[in-house]
Amino acid sequence: MPAAECLILFTRYPEPGTTKTRLVPVLGKEGAARLQRRMTERTAAAARALARARGAAVRVAFSGGDAARMRRWLGNSVTFAPQAGADLGERMLHALKEAFAAGHRRVVLAGTDCPELGTTVLADAFDALPGHDLVLGPACDGGYYLIGMKRAIPALFTGIPWSTSAVFERTRAAAEGLRVACTPALSDVDCPEDLAVWQRVNRRPLPPRPGARIAVVIPAYNEAERIEAAIVRARTAPDVQVVVADGGSTDATAAIAARSGALVVRSARCRAVQSNAGAAAAITAGAEILLFLHADTLLPQGYDGTLRALLARPGTAAGAFRLSIEGDAPSLRCIAACANWRARALALPYGDQGIFLTAAFFRAMGAFPPIPIMEDFVFVRRLARRGRIAIADAAVTTSARRWRALGPLRTTLITQAVILGWFLGIAPATLAAWYWRRRRP
């Protein structure tokens, strides 16, 4: 006896160059296909959970590839059938008719481009069918991500301007006289501007597109002696924007930064707040990769190629450079060696190593926490739960001034005390006040 309920997933085999073509300029052919694969797998997991909970059948109507490749990809627990028809409407209608012909009495057809579509929404669609003739899931772009019915209704699939913002309304008009229920409006991921939806829902990084624009974000306060060198080195890479987030400097930091070619934005004096303000300005200006740099730190030559290569590796959430401290003192070399061990072994680079990630993932992760200390520590630990933290072989060179001011041992002990205080639950404001008192020579 066939299951009363049947869920049809409507998808395409993720062949590079043939799927998610509107995302190719941003992600490249391989990246767009990888995203298609991951979104389909996410929806298929929701479908399997629904099948286990309700005893529903699951069918996959696919284009591209063949049944053997689809089966190797998504497994044997579902039925596969190629899509058939001249346009999207004919292909959906054909899939629905096949399901009803197989003996299923309530059928829901859903796309796989909507990361927000989960088991609850699918169950709600089936629950609505006994009392309605039609269930629609409106998409925020004017289409629909889901359609359910108890019999095939050809009128709903003819004369519809597919792939336009009028699909949902025209389908509703075609359904006049039918009892219609709607599930919540959700977002599809079809265009570059939709990628933030995937990042927000999935909390997994996507590689940047080849040639993605880089912004170097430098939070600064009274860094007139150092800021020019940091900017000049950052601008040695082509098509890189430097954004200096000035925290109310009382010296010439802002003027020197502007004269050196940086975009200067103003914010409250707090490294996390300044970094977030600089990132927001950079993203507005078109940046797709963000590199956060301390004002007393110089990037290595060719840093842009290094970070692009690391972020292109699938599963990489963020990256940073090795640390080098200016000067030849053995104590400073030891501190740098320990920092580099910590970064690689514990996936925990600090802000003075130049943390970088895609702008979309930065926004998806909620930016730096607006706390007065430990913002880099907290943010990197959060990133590490979502993907790999890559450490470059190339090293940034940071100023030794803070170690020289207090001595290497005292500086290290103060830093470790702050970390211990954090784990003991001491408030960030209290830690920050204690830290800056101890930092005075």
Backbone torsions as a table, in degrees:
resi	resn	phi	psi	omega
1	MET	NA	121.5	179.1
2	PRO	-62.7	150.7	175.9
3	ALA	-62.9	143.2	179.3
4	ALA	-64.8	-34.5	-176.6
5	GLU	-108.6	141.6	179.4
6	CYS	-137.9	129.4	174.8
7	LEU	-106.3	126.6	176.4
8	ILE	-106.2	124.2	172.6
9	LEU	-96.8	127.3	-176.9
10	PHE	-104.9	113.2	-173.5
11	THR	-150.4	-179.0	-180.0
12	ARG	-130.4	143.3	175.2
13	TYR	-65.0	132.7	-171.7
14	PRO	-78.0	71.1	178.1
15	GLU	-89.3	122.8	-179.0
16	PRO	-55.6	132.2	178.5
17	GLY	94.8	-14.4	-179.1
18	THR	-116.8	-6.1	-176.8
19	THR	-127.1	145.3	-179.5
20	LYS	50.3	47.8	-173.0
21	THR	-65.4	-26.1	178.2
22	ARG	-71.4	-14.6	177.6
23	LEU	-96.9	-6.6	-178.4
24	VAL	-58.9	-41.7	179.0
25	PRO	-60.7	-23.8	-178.7
26	VAL	-96.1	-43.4	-173.3
27	LEU	-103.9	-13.0	-170.6
28	GLY	79.4	165.4	-177.2
29	LYS	-62.7	-44.6	-179.3
30	GLU	-66.7	-42.1	-179.6
31	GLY	-65.4	-39.7	178.6
32	ALA	-65.4	-41.0	178.0
33	ALA	-66.4	-37.6	178.7
34	ARG	-64.2	-40.1	177.4
35	LEU	-64.5	-43.3	177.1
36	GLN	-57.3	-43.1	179.9
37	ARG	-61.6	-46.9	-175.4
38	ARG	-69.4	-36.9	178.2
39	MET	-68.2	-40.2	178.4
40	THR	-64.6	-42.4	179.4
41	GLU	-63.1	-36.4	178.5
42	ARG	-64.6	-45.3	-179.9
43	THR	-68.4	-37.8	178.6
44	ALA	-63.2	-35.9	177.6
45	ALA	-64.8	-40.6	176.3
46	ALA	-63.6	-38.2	179.6
47	ALA	-64.9	-41.8	179.3
48	ARG	-65.4	-38.9	177.4
49	ALA	-63.1	-40.0	177.5
50	LEU	-63.2	-43.0	-179.1
51	ALA	-61.6	-41.0	179.6
52	ARG	-66.5	-37.8	-175.6
53	ALA	-77.0	-33.4	-171.7
54	ARG	-117.8	-7.6	-176.1
55	GLY	74.6	20.6	-179.2
56	ALA	-76.1	151.4	172.7
57	ALA	-84.7	151.2	177.5
58	VAL	-125.5	126.3	176.4
59	ARG	-120.8	147.0	176.3
60	VAL	-118.2	116.7	174.9
61	ALA	-97.2	115.2	-170.4
62	PHE	-121.9	157.3	168.1
63	SER	-124.3	155.8	-174.5
64	GLY	72.6	158.0	179.4
65	GLY	64.5	-155.7	177.1
66	ASP	-152.2	173.2	-175.1
67	ALA	-60.7	-35.8	-178.7
68	ALA	-64.8	-44.9	179.5
69	ARG	-68.6	-37.6	177.3
70	MET	-62.6	-39.5	-179.0
71	ARG	-68.3	-40.1	176.7
72	ARG	-63.9	-32.5	-178.3
73	TRP	-77.6	-52.2	-170.5
74	LEU	-106.0	-2.4	174.0
75	GLY	94.4	179.0	-174.0
76	ASN	-99.8	3.8	-175.0
77	SER	-83.0	-1.5	179.6
78	VAL	-127.6	165.3	178.1
79	THR	-98.4	135.9	-178.8
80	PHE	-113.0	139.4	176.3
81	ALA	-149.1	136.3	179.2
82	PRO	-69.6	146.8	175.2
83	GLN	-68.9	148.5	-179.3
84	ALA	-140.7	129.6	179.2
85	GLY	146.5	160.5	-175.4
86	ALA	-79.4	-31.1	178.7
87	ASP	-137.5	179.7	-175.9
88	LEU	-59.0	-41.9	179.9
89	GLY	-60.2	-45.6	179.9
90	GLU	-64.9	-37.4	-178.9
91	ARG	-68.3	-40.9	177.9
92	MET	-66.6	-44.1	-179.9
93	LEU	-60.8	-42.0	179.4
94	HIS	-61.4	-43.6	-179.9
95	ALA	-63.8	-41.1	178.7
96	LEU	-65.0	-43.4	179.8
97	LYS	-61.6	-39.6	178.8
98	GLU	-62.6	-39.7	179.7
99	ALA	-66.4	-42.9	178.5
100	PHE	-67.1	-37.3	178.5
101	ALA	-64.8	-26.9	178.6
102	ALA	-78.7	-3.6	174.9
103	GLY	104.0	2.0	177.6
104	HIS	-76.7	142.2	-173.8
105	ARG	-103.2	-23.7	176.8
106	ARG	-130.6	121.1	-172.7
107	VAL	-127.0	131.7	174.2
108	VAL	-120.3	128.9	176.4
109	LEU	-109.1	129.5	-177.1
110	ALA	-134.3	143.6	173.1
111	GLY	-78.9	172.7	-179.3
112	THR	-116.0	17.1	-176.4
113	ASP	-98.2	9.5	-173.7
114	CYS	-117.4	97.5	-176.4
115	PRO	-61.3	-22.9	-178.3
116	GLU	-80.9	-7.1	-178.6
117	LEU	-78.1	115.4	-179.2
118	GLY	-127.7	-172.7	-175.5
119	THR	-61.7	-36.5	-177.6
120	THR	-63.6	-45.2	-179.9
121	VAL	-65.2	-42.3	178.8
122	LEU	-62.3	-42.3	178.5
123	ALA	-64.2	-39.4	178.3
124	ASP	-61.5	-37.3	178.7
125	ALA	-63.5	-44.6	178.2
126	PHE	-67.2	-38.6	179.9
127	ASP	-63.5	-29.2	-178.6
128	ALA	-79.1	-20.6	-173.1
129	LEU	-64.2	-39.5	-178.7
130	PRO	-56.1	-32.5	-178.7
131	GLY	-100.7	4.7	-177.4
132	HIS	-138.8	158.5	176.8
133	ASP	-85.8	-26.3	-171.8
134	LEU	-147.4	139.7	172.4
135	VAL	-123.3	130.9	178.2
136	LEU	-123.9	142.1	173.6
137	GLY	-110.9	100.1	-175.7
138	PRO	-69.4	136.0	174.4
139	ALA	-95.5	151.2	-175.6
140	CYS	-67.1	-16.4	179.2
141	ASP	-89.9	6.8	178.2
142	GLY	98.5	-4.8	175.2
143	GLY	-96.1	-155.5	171.7
144	TYR	-140.4	146.6	-178.6
145	TYR	-99.3	-7.2	-173.3
146	LEU	-154.9	140.5	173.1
147	ILE	-142.7	133.0	-178.5
148	GLY	-133.4	147.8	-179.0
149	MET	-160.1	169.8	179.4
150	LYS	-105.6	-4.9	174.3
151	ARG	-157.8	154.8	179.2
152	ALA	-69.0	133.1	-179.1
153	ILE	-124.8	89.8	-174.5
154	PRO	-56.8	-31.0	-177.0
155	ALA	-60.9	-22.7	-179.6
156	LEU	-77.5	-6.9	-174.1
157	PHE	-122.2	8.0	178.4
158	THR	-115.7	141.9	178.3
159	GLY	73.4	16.9	-179.8
160	ILE	-96.0	130.4	179.4
161	PRO	-79.5	80.7	-175.1
162	TRP	-57.4	150.5	179.8
163	SER	64.2	28.7	173.8
164	THR	-126.2	171.0	180.0
165	SER	-78.0	0.9	-178.0
166	ALA	-99.6	2.3	-172.9
167	VAL	-60.8	-49.2	-175.9
168	PHE	-63.6	-48.5	-177.5
169	GLU	-65.1	-38.9	178.6
170	ARG	-67.6	-34.6	177.2
171	THR	-68.6	-41.0	175.9
172	ARG	-60.2	-40.2	179.1
173	ALA	-65.1	-39.5	178.9
174	ALA	-68.0	-21.0	-178.9
175	ALA	-91.3	15.0	-180.0
176	GLU	-56.7	131.5	-178.0
177	GLY	94.3	-12.8	177.2
178	LEU	-93.8	153.0	173.6
179	ARG	-83.0	116.2	-171.6
180	VAL	-117.0	132.1	172.3
181	ALA	-116.6	151.2	-179.7
182	CYS	-125.9	138.1	170.3
183	THR	-87.0	172.6	-176.7
184	PRO	-62.0	149.2	175.5
185	ALA	-69.5	129.9	-179.7
186	LEU	-129.0	169.5	-175.6
187	SER	-105.5	130.5	169.6
188	ASP	-82.1	161.8	172.9
189	VAL	-117.1	98.6	-178.6
190	ASP	-124.5	-32.2	-173.4
191	CYS	-118.8	163.0	-179.5
192	PRO	-53.1	-38.1	-178.4
193	GLU	-69.5	-12.5	179.0
194	ASP	-85.5	-11.1	-173.6
195	LEU	-61.2	-29.0	178.8
196	ALA	-60.9	-29.1	178.1
197	VAL	-64.2	-47.1	178.8
198	TRP	-61.4	-45.4	-179.7
199	GLN	-61.7	-41.3	-177.6
200	ARG	-66.7	-43.5	-175.3
201	VAL	-78.0	-44.8	-173.3
202	ASN	-86.0	-25.1	-177.8
203	ARG	51.5	40.0	174.2
204	ARG	-127.7	142.2	-175.2
205	PRO	-75.3	150.4	170.1
206	LEU	-113.7	139.7	177.3
207	PRO	-62.2	148.0	176.4
208	PRO	-72.2	159.9	176.1
209	ARG	-71.9	154.0	174.9
210	PRO	-58.7	133.7	179.9
211	GLY	80.8	10.1	179.7
212	ALA	-57.7	139.8	-175.2
213	ARG	-73.8	138.0	-178.2
214	ILE	-103.7	140.8	169.3
215	ALA	-122.0	129.8	174.1
216	VAL	-97.2	115.9	-175.6
217	VAL	-103.3	121.5	-176.4
218	ILE	-120.6	104.9	171.8
219	PRO	-74.4	134.6	-173.8
220	ALA	-143.8	148.6	172.1
221	TYR	-149.4	117.5	-179.8
222	ASN	50.5	56.5	-179.4
223	GLU	-116.5	35.7	-176.2
224	ALA	-58.4	-32.2	-177.9
225	GLU	-75.9	-22.7	-171.6
226	ARG	-114.8	-24.9	-166.6
227	ILE	-63.2	-37.2	-177.5
228	GLU	-63.3	-43.5	-179.1
229	ALA	-63.1	-40.2	179.1
230	ALA	-63.7	-41.7	-178.8
231	ILE	-68.8	-45.6	-178.5
232	VAL	-59.7	-43.9	178.4
233	ARG	-64.8	-41.4	179.9
234	ALA	-62.8	-34.3	-176.6
235	ARG	-82.7	3.4	174.5
236	THR	-70.4	-20.4	176.6
237	ALA	-83.9	145.1	-179.1
238	PRO	-73.9	148.1	174.2
239	ASP	52.3	45.6	176.7
240	VAL	-116.6	132.2	175.7
241	GLN	-100.4	137.2	175.7
242	VAL	-108.0	127.1	178.4
243	VAL	-118.0	120.8	176.3
244	VAL	-102.9	119.9	177.7
245	ALA	-98.1	101.7	-174.8
246	ASP	-87.6	130.0	-177.3
247	GLY	-95.2	37.2	178.2
248	GLY	85.8	38.4	-178.6
249	SER	-56.3	143.1	176.8
250	THR	-99.3	-0.5	174.7
251	ASP	-106.7	-157.6	-173.4
252	ALA	-92.7	19.8	-177.1
253	THR	-52.4	-52.7	-176.0
254	ALA	-62.9	-42.8	-179.0
255	ALA	-65.4	-43.5	179.0
256	ILE	-64.5	-40.9	179.5
257	ALA	-61.7	-45.7	179.7
258	ALA	-63.8	-42.4	180.0
259	ARG	-64.8	-28.1	-179.1
260	SER	-84.2	-0.2	175.7
261	GLY	101.4	9.6	179.8
262	ALA	-90.9	152.3	167.9
263	LEU	-82.6	125.1	-177.6
264	VAL	-105.7	126.5	174.5
265	VAL	-120.7	151.0	-178.0
266	ARG	-105.2	145.3	175.7
267	SER	-157.3	175.2	174.5
268	ALA	-64.1	155.4	-178.5
269	ARG	-80.7	100.0	177.4
270	CYS	-170.7	122.9	-172.6
271	ARG	-57.2	-41.2	179.6
272	ALA	-64.0	-47.7	-179.6
273	VAL	-63.2	-42.9	178.8
274	GLN	-63.5	-43.1	179.3
275	SER	-61.4	-43.3	179.3
276	ASN	-65.7	-39.3	178.5
277	ALA	-65.7	-42.7	177.4
278	GLY	-64.2	-39.8	178.2
279	ALA	-63.8	-42.8	179.7
280	ALA	-60.5	-42.5	178.5
281	ALA	-65.7	-40.1	179.6
282	ALA	-65.1	-43.2	179.9
283	ILE	-65.0	-41.4	176.9
284	THR	-59.3	-34.4	-179.3
285	ALA	-83.0	0.2	174.1
286	GLY	106.8	9.0	179.9
287	ALA	-69.3	139.6	177.7
288	GLU	-114.2	-15.9	175.8
289	ILE	-128.6	133.9	179.7
290	LEU	-114.1	132.7	174.6
291	LEU	-123.0	116.4	-177.8
292	PHE	-94.8	123.6	-171.5
293	LEU	-129.2	136.2	173.3
294	HIS	-73.6	149.5	-174.2
295	ALA	-67.9	-18.7	-179.6
296	ASP	-103.2	24.9	-174.5
297	THR	-125.8	137.5	179.3
298	LEU	-107.2	132.6	178.1
299	LEU	-76.9	153.8	176.4
300	PRO	-74.5	155.3	174.7
301	GLN	-61.7	140.5	-180.0
302	GLY	73.0	19.7	-177.2
303	TYR	-59.9	-31.5	-176.5
304	ASP	-64.4	-43.6	177.2
305	GLY	-66.1	-35.7	179.4
306	THR	-63.2	-49.2	-176.6
307	LEU	-71.3	-33.4	176.9
308	ARG	-62.0	-44.0	-178.5
309	ALA	-63.8	-39.8	-179.4
310	LEU	-69.7	-42.7	-179.0
311	LEU	-70.5	-21.1	179.3
312	ALA	-73.9	-14.2	179.6
313	ARG	-73.4	125.7	-179.5
314	PRO	-55.4	136.8	177.8
315	GLY	87.8	-0.7	178.5
316	THR	-82.2	119.9	179.9
317	ALA	-83.3	-39.2	-176.9
318	ALA	-164.8	176.2	178.3
319	GLY	-149.8	174.5	176.5
320	ALA	-157.8	169.2	179.7
321	PHE	-99.1	162.0	169.2
322	ARG	-64.0	158.2	-178.4
323	LEU	-104.2	133.5	170.5
324	SER	-128.9	135.8	-179.9
325	ILE	-108.1	131.2	-177.0
326	GLU	-61.3	142.3	-178.5
327	GLY	107.6	162.9	-175.2
328	ASP	-110.0	8.7	-177.7
329	ALA	-62.2	132.5	179.2
330	PRO	-56.7	-35.2	-179.6
331	SER	-63.9	-38.0	179.5
332	LEU	-70.7	-37.6	177.1
333	ARG	-64.8	-36.1	178.3
334	CYS	-66.7	-42.6	178.6
335	ILE	-61.7	-43.4	179.1
336	ALA	-63.8	-40.5	179.5
337	ALA	-62.8	-41.9	178.6
338	CYS	-65.0	-40.4	178.5
339	ALA	-63.3	-39.9	-179.6
340	ASN	-70.2	-34.9	174.5
341	TRP	-63.7	-46.5	-180.0
342	ARG	-58.9	-43.6	-177.4
343	ALA	-62.4	-42.9	-177.4
344	ARG	-79.9	-47.0	-174.1
345	ALA	-73.3	-37.3	-176.0
346	LEU	-106.0	1.8	-176.8
347	ALA	53.5	47.6	-173.0
348	LEU	-139.0	67.8	172.3
349	PRO	-73.5	152.5	175.9
350	TYR	-99.4	172.9	-174.8
351	GLY	-61.1	-27.1	-179.2
352	ASP	-74.8	1.3	175.9
353	GLN	-98.4	3.8	176.8
354	GLY	73.6	76.7	-178.3
355	ILE	-76.0	134.6	179.1
356	PHE	-135.8	149.4	179.3
357	LEU	-166.1	171.0	178.4
358	THR	-73.3	151.2	179.7
359	ALA	-63.6	-38.8	-179.0
360	ALA	-63.3	-40.9	-179.3
361	PHE	-73.1	-33.9	175.5
362	PHE	-58.1	-45.5	179.0
363	ARG	-67.9	-39.9	-179.5
364	ALA	-62.6	-31.7	-178.5
365	MET	-87.5	1.6	173.4
366	GLY	85.1	13.4	177.2
367	ALA	65.8	-173.4	179.4
368	PHE	-71.9	140.2	175.5
369	PRO	-65.2	134.5	-175.5
370	PRO	-77.6	66.7	-179.1
371	ILE	-117.7	154.7	-172.1
372	PRO	-78.6	-5.0	-179.4
373	ILE	-161.6	155.4	175.8
374	MET	70.4	15.3	-177.7
375	GLU	-64.4	-36.6	179.2
376	ASP	-69.8	-41.0	178.3
377	PHE	-58.9	-49.3	-178.5
378	VAL	-65.2	-43.8	-176.2
379	PHE	-66.7	-44.0	-179.0
380	VAL	-66.3	-38.2	176.7
381	ARG	-62.7	-36.9	176.8
382	ARG	-66.3	-42.3	179.1
383	LEU	-62.8	-39.6	-175.6
384	ALA	-63.9	-22.4	176.9
385	ARG	-77.0	-10.8	-176.0
386	ARG	-110.8	-9.1	-179.3
387	GLY	173.7	-174.7	-177.2
388	ARG	-77.0	140.4	171.3
389	ILE	-101.1	107.4	-175.2
390	ALA	-88.0	137.0	178.2
391	ILE	-113.5	122.1	-178.2
392	ALA	-73.0	153.6	173.6
393	ASP	-72.4	-31.8	178.7
394	ALA	-70.3	152.0	-174.8
395	ALA	-119.1	141.0	165.9
396	VAL	-80.9	156.7	177.3
397	THR	-117.4	115.5	-177.1
398	THR	-108.0	155.6	-178.6
399	SER	-66.0	146.5	177.4
400	ALA	-92.4	10.7	-170.2
401	ARG	-60.4	-39.2	-176.5
402	ARG	-71.2	-31.7	176.7
403	TRP	-74.0	-35.3	178.9
404	ARG	-70.6	-32.4	-176.8
405	ALA	-67.5	-41.0	-174.9
406	LEU	-113.6	-10.8	-173.7
407	GLY	94.9	141.5	-177.0
408	PRO	-57.3	-42.6	-176.3
409	LEU	-66.8	-48.3	-178.0
410	ARG	-63.4	-42.0	179.8
411	THR	-60.7	-43.4	-179.5
412	THR	-66.2	-41.7	-179.8
413	LEU	-64.6	-39.5	177.8
414	ILE	-62.2	-44.8	179.6
415	THR	-61.0	-45.5	-179.1
416	GLN	-67.2	-32.2	177.6
417	ALA	-66.3	-38.3	177.9
418	VAL	-64.5	-42.3	179.2
419	ILE	-63.2	-44.0	177.6
420	LEU	-60.8	-43.5	178.1
421	GLY	-59.9	-36.9	177.9
422	TRP	-61.3	-47.4	-178.5
423	PHE	-68.8	-22.9	176.8
424	LEU	-82.7	-3.9	175.7
425	GLY	89.6	14.9	177.5
426	ILE	-70.4	138.6	-176.0
427	ALA	-60.5	140.4	179.6
428	PRO	-55.9	-38.7	179.7
429	ALA	-62.7	-39.7	178.0
430	THR	-66.4	-43.0	177.9
431	LEU	-62.5	-42.4	-178.9
432	ALA	-63.6	-44.3	179.8
433	ALA	-62.0	-43.4	178.6
434	TRP	-64.1	-43.5	-177.9
435	TYR	-60.6	-48.8	-176.3
436	TRP	-71.0	-28.6	173.3
437	ARG	-65.6	-42.0	-178.4
438	ARG	-73.4	-22.9	-179.5
439	ARG	-74.8	-13.2	178.9
440	ARG	-73.8	129.5	-178.4
441	PRO	-62.2	NA	NA
